[in-house]
Amino acid sequence: YDPDDIIMQTNEKIKQTKEKNEHIDYLTLVPDGEPTLDKNLGELIIKLKEFDYPVAVITNSTLLSSEEVRNELLFADWVSVKIDAVTEKTWKKIDRPPGSLNLTEILDGIQEFSNEFTSTLCTETMLIEDINDDANELEKLSSFIARLSPKTSYLSIPIRPPAEFWVKPASEKTLALAYQ
């Protein structure tokens, strides 16, 4: 997308928000797709920051193995990375990645980004019953996430009708265990 078009649209939205006396916490990049696919991501973040609001990016993490992508995300004030699994079998079951993606490279990229990023880092993990919610999987996930030192680690469960009939939210007991 042309960053200047997005800046014009953002300026209009900010004006509308101010007219309604509403508060803006962040200008957030979470498009109809993965924001790190945008070749102008870094430029867009820099231009958005000129509005004097912090800029947030919510990413599925698949492109964090790219140094260029990581460098562009460094301009953001708040970044949320998605981490549903750290084991290959579980990752493939949950996220159904195309064959060109490599979990180890993605996890290494997330770790490298967390080492470089000096602003607010958060993680998001969706827990699915009988997929990534057993004690062994939770231990591996929490160990990896702890090494990132995120400000916040969000846990989520599927609440909208899922694409697959077998997808069920993790139990309340499991959520409590994962929280611990």
N, C-alpha and C positions, 0 to 999 in steps of 0.2 A: 504494500500500500504506500501511497505517496504520503510521507510524514506531514507535509504542509496541509493536505486535505484533512488529516486526522486532527491536526492542531486547530484548524478552523472549526471543525465540529466540536472539539473539546472546549474551545473558547465560548461557543454558543451555549453549550450545556452548563458551563460554569456561570455564565450570565443568568440563565434560567434558574439555576439553583440559588443564586444570590437573591434573585427577585422573590423567591419563595421563602427566603430566610432559612434555608436548609444548610446544613453543615457538610463540608467535604473533608473526609479523613485522608483519603488517598486517591490519586488518579491511577486506576488499575488496568493493566494490560492482560486481558483474558478474552481474546477474540473468539470467533466461531472456528476454533482450531487451536493449534499450538503457537503461542506468540514467538517462540524462538525460531520458527520457520521464516519469519519476516527478515529479509536481508537488510532492512533499515532499522532494526530494533534499537541499536545503540544510539543512532541519530534521533530516533523518536523519543527515547527516554530523556536524552539531553534537552530536547525542545520542550517536552512536557514539564520538565523541572523549572522552566522559565515562568510557569504560572505560580511558583512558590507553594506548591503542594508536594508532599512526598509521592514518589512513584512506586507502585507495587507491580510485581509480575508473578503470575501464577503459571507454573510450567509443569508439564508431565515428565520432565527430566530427560527425555530420550536423546536430546542433542547436547547435553552437558559434557559429553565426551569431547566435544569440539572446543578447542582453546578460543577460537574466534567468538563462539556463542558465550562462553564463560566471560570473556573480556567485555562483551557488550552488556551483559547482565550486571557487571560490577558498577555500572552507573545508577542502578536502581537503589531505592532506599529500603525496600522490603521485598524479599523473594520467597515464595513457597515452592518447595520441590516435592514431587509425588514419589513416594516409596511404598509400594504395596507388597513387595517381596524382595528377598535377597538370595533366594535359591532359584535356580534355573527352572525347575519343574513347576514350582508355584507361580513364578513370574509368567511363564507361558500360559498357564491355566487362567490366571486373572486378567492379564493385560493383552493377551493374544498378539504379541508383537510380530511385525513382518520379519522374515528371515534375515534381513540385512542388519538388524539391531543385535547388539551383544550386551547382555546384562552386566558382565564384569566391566566392560568399558563405561557403561552408564554409571555404575556405582563408583568407579574410580573418578569419573568426571564430577559426580556429586561431591565426593570427598575433596577433590582438588578445589572445586568452587567454594566449599565451606572453609577451606584453608585460606583462600584469597579474599573472600567477601567480608567486609568490615561493617556492613550495615545489618539490618535485621533479617535473619534466616529462620524460616519455619519449614516444617515438614507436614505432609498430609498422607495418611495411610488409611485405606479402606479395608475393613475387616469383613471377610466373607466366611460364613459358616462352612466348616469342613474343608477349607482351602488354605487359608493363612491364619487360622485362629487357634491352632493347637499350641501347647506350651513350648515345644521345640522351635516352631516357626516364630512365635512371639519373642522368644529369647534372642534368636538371630537378628530379627528386625530391630529390637530395642538396643542390642549391642551396637549395630551399625549406626543407628540414629544417634545414640549417645556420643559416638565419636565425632559427630558433626557439630555438637554443641549448639543445637538450634535454640532460639528464644522460646519457641512454642512448638510442640508436636501435636498436631490435630489428628484425632481418630474419627473416622466416619464409617457409616454403614450404608448400604444401598437402601434408599427409601422410595425412590421412584420405581415404577415397573422396569425391571432389568431386561436387557436384550436376550438373556438366556434364562430359561425356565428354572434351572438348577441353582441360580444365584439367590442366596438367602442371607440376611444380615446375621452377623455374629450375635451370640446371646448377650444379655445384660451381664451375666457372670463373666463372660470372656472379655467384655469391654472393661469391666472393673479390673480384671487381671492385667490386661494390656495397659491400662492407666497406671497401675502400680509399677 
